[in-house]
């Protein structure tokens, strides 16, 4: 065979191989190679929505208290080997915002997209862009700004480095505030710059998050927190929590856990307990404040009146346990009215109310326990979530019939021990006691701000009458009687209805109550309004310190200051 013929055969075989390979590429593997080409030249990017801002009220006008600031994420293509340039640029211009280890990223085979820095400010982002590194590009985003600093921090919460709302409103309403991501799919050049050509371009716009308006009054909140910190600094207490709400609407106008933290620097705290909202997330035993609920139940059932009497021995023996009154002065020994028992906060008085609920003034009965449970758990909704637009704990109310020592458990529950309820549950139930008898879902959100108009949220709210108007009026009179000595000494202003109830709770230490009284939580629950009218505001105060005996007197003093502040701030008029 001549060399020419051999060469022809070789060329023919080569051409045949090429033709077969082209057939496979163009026909059989067509879709696969098109997809690979698209991967090289198609940019698919998530469009981040603008996070909704948060407003508070300034009397009748919404004002922004949480804003957005434009920031940038730094994104790299590790397949383009410019690691040293990228590392130098990040270290020089965005050292505090780096979120990834470049050496580890470049070891991942096939990786084409990775975010290496987040929340980079505009000026820093410009400096990175001016480096002209082809495998680096910037993505615009938002970071939170809290111009009010520490104010209402546990109510507001914060947004973490991943853009997720944590705690407070930022956490509980994260979905509403976040909005919905969009998608951009387009042809890109070799530098991953989007081009405006291509029939397969896709752009699904992002839906920005909703601006949320809180019912909290910004300036009033500041004043409440100032009063609270003054009280903490002037006593042994380390902490205070304050809740102020309108009992006729359920709107919260102030909510504070003190001391605060700065949401803009949320990492600068000792531990995560600083983020906890004490008014909604922490069940505790509010002690004698709960006598208000026990009395309300017995009066509403027609089992007693304020003038009903009983024999006060300063203690009751229940299930073999001797339950003492804190106040044992001799003038209270013997026959005493229920009105005086509440005034002096006698445990024997609230236990007697429980006996009367069971139609047996001599002993606690199953019927009495079940009736008190019905009021505590079903009517006042203690020990269950209220529905407020925040993270909240449920707590617990003991079953009336299961378990050992039910009578002693329920005797203690009449004065607020052996149960776990939150401040928001307590204040909402107390509101029903004084507002004419209506339990209303508490709220911290007025609605969303749309085109300058506040649009209410479409969440269901309860407004249910659980006590008669007559019972409510009687309880207001009893609670105002508790403060009659303050009226006499001029602490409470003339022309106003101010009533309330103290609560000094023993704390469980190592599984049992501290009978040495070295650990106490002081609380006060009260209302403020024009004399002769339904109360305009309900106020709850809690003060405590680890290993410290904080009495209700400290909490009551703070309430006194807050009641005067409320009257002045809201210009509540006295009765003519």
SULMO-V250369 format. One line per field, one symbol per residue. phi: phi as a letter, one per 40 degrees, with the letter a starting at -180 (. if undefined). psi: psi as a letter, one per 20 degrees, with the letter a starting at -180 (. if undefined). A space follows every 50 residues. Layout:
phi=???
psi=???
This chain:
phi=.cccccccccccccccccccccccccbcbdccccccccccbbbbbccccc cccbbbcbfbbcbcbbbbbcbbbcbbbccccbdcccccccccbadcbcba ccdccccccgcbaacbabfccdcccccccccgcccbabbcabbcbbccgc dfccccgabcccgccbgfcdccbdccccgbcbbbbacbcccgccbcbhcc dbbbccbccccbbccccdccddccccccccccccbcccaabbbbacccbg ccbaabbbccbcccbcccbcaccccccccbbbcabcgcdcddcccdcccc cgcabdcdbaccbgabbbfgccbcccbbccccchcaccccccdcfccccc ccccccccgbccacbccccccccdccccccfcgaccgccacaccgabccc bbhcgcccdcccccbgbgabbcccccccccdccbchhbcbdcabbcibcb fgbcbdccccbcbbcbbccccccccccccccdbccccccgccccgbcbbi acabbcbcbfgaccccgcbbbcbababbacdgbcdcabbbbbbaacgbcb ccccccccddccccccdcccfccccc
psi=pqhghghggggggghgggggghggghfgjghghgghghhhjpooqpopqp pqrpqrqndjppppiorqpprqqppqnihonkgggggggghgikhijpjq ohghgiiopjpipppiqqkprghhhghghihkohjprqpqaqqqpnijci pkgihgbrpahjjppprbhhghkggghgbpqrpporpqaijkppqkrpij ppooqqoqrqpppqipoghggggghggghhgghjaiqhqqppppqoiihi ppipopoqrarohhliilrgrihhipohhhioqaojcihihghgggghgh ikirrhiprroojirpopkipooqqhokqhiipbpqqhghhhgjlphhgh hhhgghhjknihrprghgghghgggggggikqjqqhjqlrpqqgbqpqqi iprqlhghghghhhkkrkroqrhhgghgghghhijijppppqqjphaqoo ljpooqqlqpqpnpoiqqhggggghggghhhhjhhhghjjgpqqjqopra proopqppplirqniikioqppqpprqprppirqqhqpppppqrppkqno rigghhgggghhghgggggjlpprp.
